[in-house]
Every structure is written in C-alpha cells, then in structure tokens.
Amino acid sequence: MFMLRLSPRRLITVIAAAVAFVLATLVADSTMSAQAPIKVLLVTGQSNQFHNWAVSSAIVKRQLAATGRFVVTVATTPPKGTAPNQDMSSFRPTFGDYQVVVLDYEGFEFSSSVKEALATYVRNGGGLVVLHAADNAFPAWPEFNEMIGVGGWGGFTPGYQSRNEGAGQKIRWRDGGMVVDPDTPGVAQHPPPHDFLMTVRTLKHPIMQGLPPMWLHAADELYANLRGPARNVTVLATATAPLSMRGGTGEHEPILMTINYGKGRVFHNTLGHVGATDKEPIASMNSVDYIVLLQRGIEWAATGTVTLPVPADFPTAERTSIR
C-alpha cells in the first residue's frame, strides 16, 4: 500500500486547507439554499355577505408559511360598519416594509392617503396579489381598477355602485389570443361552484412554467364577465362554462392574470371561493393547484422569479387533487 508521508508542518497546512474548503462549501451551500424570506403583508378584515375573510385569510397565511419562503404579517382593517359612518382612519399599514401586498379584502375604501400609498407602492415596483373576492373591491377607485385589469360586482358594500357595463371592457380568449370586448352586454356572474378545466395560455410565464397545459380545479366559482380598463394584462390561464349551465357564458374567461402597473407586478387570481358560512376544509383552497398558484404567484409578484417547484400531486386534466 502506498502511504504519503508528510512533515508535521506540511500536514497542518493540508488539514487547514481542507477545513477552509469545507467551510467555504458549507457557506456557499447555505447561501444558495437559505434564501432570505419574502416579507408579505396580508390585508384582510372585511368581506361581503357571500364571503368569509376570516376563514380564507387563515388558509392563505398557513399555506404561505408551509413553504418556509415567506414571512407573513396580517393587517386587519376595522370591522365592516355601515355607510356613511365607516371609519377607516385607524388602518395605516406601511406598505414599503414589505416586498408584496396580498389583498384578501372586499369592503370599504381605505383612507385617501392609504389608497395613494398603495398605488405609489405598486407603481414604484412593489408586488400586489389580488385574491378572489378582492377583485370586487373598490369599484370607484380608478387606480385600483388599473392595477387589477378587470373586476366584478363591487356594489355589495353599502354606498358603492356595482361595476356596470360602463366600468370598462371584458377580456376574452378567442382564436388563440387575448381580445378585449367592449361591446357584448353582461356584467359579472358565475355558475355554482363546480370542478372546471383550467387551460394555460402563457406557458413560458414563470408562474406557469412546469405546470401541465390543462388541469381540473376543484369545487370553485368560475368568475365571468369581469370588466375594467383591461390594460397591460397578460392572461395566464382561462376556463369556460357552457351557456347551458346557469351562470355560464360559453367564453374562455380569464381566471389567472398578471398586470404591469408602473414598475410593479400584479398577480390577479380569481380562484378560492369561501362562502359566508363555510368552514374548513375548503375544497377550492385545498385544491393543490390553488396552493401552488398562490405560492408561486406571490413569489413572482415579490421578486419577478419563481423558485418554488411544482409538486407531484398537481392535478391533471382527468382528475382533481385536494390535500
């Protein structure tokens, strides 16, 4: 057997070099694997008579925490009162302390200074994620309508008008591309909750990369006929319900969208219905695709990239997958 004989001094030098190499490798590995957590502000506290913010926001916070990628702070507004006496002056979050703001909120408008602060935050590069019923919020706030692209209803909050046909255009997917439709009558609607097929329309977007081209989403409302400015919108995925189904439009409706607002990134996700009296478990929010899209959409809105993987139990075009 060949044995390498080293002097004590040379041996110490070799050992020191080996230790230094191991330490450098460990530091490099930890730097790569231990990404700085993304700071998320989850805004919640009010919803209309058809939704339950307390249940949905608890699920969102839990699903984000499960990744280890996010640190979530919850900002809860005053409880919903009556117009014109609703006082929102005590709600004064500091948006700039966070990389992304997640709206699970549908109620009275924030104070004028907070509204301007949110619009400025996004315009200057902050991330915004709008979840399900939050696209019903703030129907008379022009900047919010620009940020979300298209929205629905809105008139369930006392003193607020619904988004009517004057609220703007609808977005459709026709003949292989996105089109805006200013002419066809109709305002926001949806069929009863059911399983429906999602179709990816922008395969190369970071949120959608690695997902199957189609999959079944479980037990949810399929929002349709949303209206708004419809500017700077990228449609990520659509779904359709036939005219024969109550509330169906027969159109390929935008379900997942991104919007450029100034330097900011907005992810608009219409999925995730929780009824006013619903209790956990909530099938729509425990549908694996919902969980994955929530996590990846928030990561993208915050950073512009997506590192979170697509799990093996993601649904297919033939079956749903619920955790």
N, C-alpha and C positions, 0 to 999 in steps of 0.2 A: 504494500500500500504506500502510495506517495503521500508524504506529510510535508507541509510547508512550515519551515521553521522561521520565526520572526523574532527579532530582538524585542525586549520589553518596550522600548520606546516606540518601535515601529508598530507593535501590537496595539499600544494605546492609541496611536494615530489612526489605525484602521478601525478600531472599535468606535472612536469618536466620530469618524466619517460615517460609519454605518448608522450610529444613533442619530446623527444630524439628518441623514437621508430619510430615516423612518419618521422622524418628527416633521420634516418638510412634507412628506407624503400625507401624513395624518392631517396636517393643517390644510393642505390643498383639498383633500377629500372632504373635510368638514366644511370648507368654504363653498364647495360645489353643492354639497347635499343640504347644508343648513342655510337655505335662502332666508333672507330677512322676511319675517311675516308681513303680510299685506294688512294695512290698517283700514278697517271697514267701519263706516258709520251706517247703521241700520236705522232708518227713520220710520217710525210707526206711531200708532196711538189712536187712529180714527178709521172707521170704515162705514159703509152704508149698511142698510138693513139686510143685505143679501150676503155679506161677508163677515169674517171674524179675524180681525188683525191679531188678536192675542194668540190664537192658535197658529196662524200662518207664520208670524214673526218668530215664534219659539222654534218652529221647524227649520226656518231659514238659518237662524243662529246655530242650531245644533248641526245642521248639515255642513255649514262652513267650518265650524270648529273641528269636525271629524277629520278634516284633511290635514290639520296642522299648518296649513298655508296661510290662514287668516287669523287676525285678532279682531274681534267684533265688539264694538261699543254700540249700545242701543240708546237712541234718543227718542223719548216718548213725549208726544205733544200733550197739551191739556186734553181732558176728555171732551168728546163731542157735545156741544151745547145746542143752543137754538139761535137762529139769526133774528135780529142783527146784534145779539148780545154776546156772541162768541169772542172771548178774549184770547188771542194767541201771542200776546206780547211777552209772555214768560218763556216762550220757546225761542232760544237764541243759540243754536249749535254753531260751532266753529268748524266749518267745512274744510278749511285749509289744513287742519290737523290730520286729515285722512287722505288716502290715495283713491278711495272710491266711496260714493254715497249710494246706498241701496234704499229705494223707496218701496215700502210696503204700507202705503198710506193713501187714504181716499177720504178727504174731509175738507174742512175749512182751509182757506188760503193762509199761508204764513204771513207774517207782517211784511210790509213793503221792503224793509231793509233786509230781511232774511231771504225774500224772493230774489232780490237783486244780488245778494251774496251768493246764492246757489247758482244763478245764471252766470255770474262772473267766474265762479269757481270752475264750472264746466267749460266755459268759453276759453279760459286760460290754461286748460289742459287736464282738469280733474275728470275722474271717471264717474259715470252715473249709470245705475241699473234700475230699470222700472219693471216691477213685477205685477202681473195680472191686473188686479183691481186698481192699481196705481195709475193705469192709463186712463181711468175715469176721472182722475183728479183735475182740478184747476182748469175747467173748460174755458174760462175767460182770461187766462194768463197767456199772452201771445208767446213769450219766450219759452214757456213750458211746452206749448204745442209745437214749437220748432224743435225742441230737444227730443220729443218722443216721436216725431214724424206724423203719426196718426193716433187718434184716441177715440174713446167711446163714451156713451151715456153722459155722466157729469152732473145731471140735474137731481141726483138723489140727495145731495147736500142742500139743506134749506137755504133758499135765497139764490141758488145758482141755476142758470138755464142749462138745459141739455145741449149737447153737441148736435145741432140740427144739420140740414143739408147746406146751410151757409157756413158750416165750420171748416169746409175745405174739401179736398179730393179724397177718393178712396184709392188704395193700392191694390192692384191685381197682378197675377202672374198669368200671362197669356202668350201663346205661340213662342214659348221658350225664353221669355224675358219679362221684366217688370214693366208695367204700364200704370199710369195714373188715370183715374176715371173721374172726371168732374161732373159727368152728365147723368149717369144712371141713378135713379131715385133710390132712397133707402138710407136708414141710419142704423146705428149699432144694434146687433142682435146676436143670438147664439142658440144652437139646439140644446136640448137637455144634455147633461153630462153623459159621455159615452167614450168608448175606445175609438181612436181615429188614427189614420195613417199619416205620418209626417213624411214630407219629401224635401230633401236637401236641395237648395237652389244655388248655393255658393260653396262649392266643395272645398275650395282652397282657403277659405277663411280660417284663421287659427282656431276659432271656437269649434268649427265643424270638421276639421281635419281628423281623419281616423274614424269618423262615425260612418255607419252604413248609409247608403243613399236613401233608404226608406226604413221606417220602423213604426211600430204601433205604440202610441202613447195611451196611457190608461186613464179612463174614467174622469174626463175633464170637460170643461166648457170650451167650445171652439169659437173664439171671438170672430165676428164677421162685420163687414160694412163699417169699419173704423174710418174716421175722417180727420183730416188735418192738412197742414201745409204740404206734407209728403215730399219734403226737400232733403237732399243729402242722405237718402235712405238706401241701405243695402239689404235686400231680403235674403235671409239665411235659410229659411225653411217655410213651407206652406202646408196647409191642409184644406180639405174641402168636405162639405156635407151636401148631399143632393137636395134639390128642390122638393123632393118627395118627403124629406124629413122636416118636421116642424122647426123653423128657425134656420134651415139650410139655404144657402144662396146658389149652390152649384158652381161657385167660383173658387179658384185657388187663393185662399185668404192668407195674408202674411201673418205668421204666428211668431216667428223669431226675426228680429231686425236689428241692425246697427245703424246709428245715425252719427254723422260728423257734425259737431256744433262748435264752431271755432276750432280750437286746438284739442277739444275734449272728445272722448269716446263714450258713446251711449249704447248700452245693450238693452233692448226692449223685448221682454219675454212675456207673452200674454198667457202662458200656461200657469197652472197652480191654483185652481179654484178651491176655496174653503167656505162652505155655507155658514150662515149665521149660527146655526145650532150644531154644526158638525164637530165631532170630537175625534181625537187621534185614535187609530191611524187614519191618515188621509191618503187615499189611493193615488190621487193626482200628483201629490207632492212626494210620495214614496215611490212613484214610478222612476225607475233607475235613470231614464233619460232626463227627467226633470232635475234630479240630483246632479247629474253630470253637467247639464247645461247651466244650472245655477252656478256651480263652482267654476267651470271654465269661463263662463260669461263674465263673472265678477273679476277673475284673474285678468282676463283680456282688457276689461274696462280700466282696470287699475294700472296695467303695465304695458299693454299692447302686444303681449305674447301669452302663450298658453303652455304650461309645463305639465299640467295635471293629465294623467293618462285616461284612456277610455277603458272601462272595466270589462271583464269577460262576460258579465251578466247583463250587458246592454241589450235592450230588446231588439227583436228582428222584425221583418215585415210580416211574419206569420204569428208572432206571439208577443204579448206584453211581458214586462219584467218588473215586479214590485218587491221592494225589500220590507 
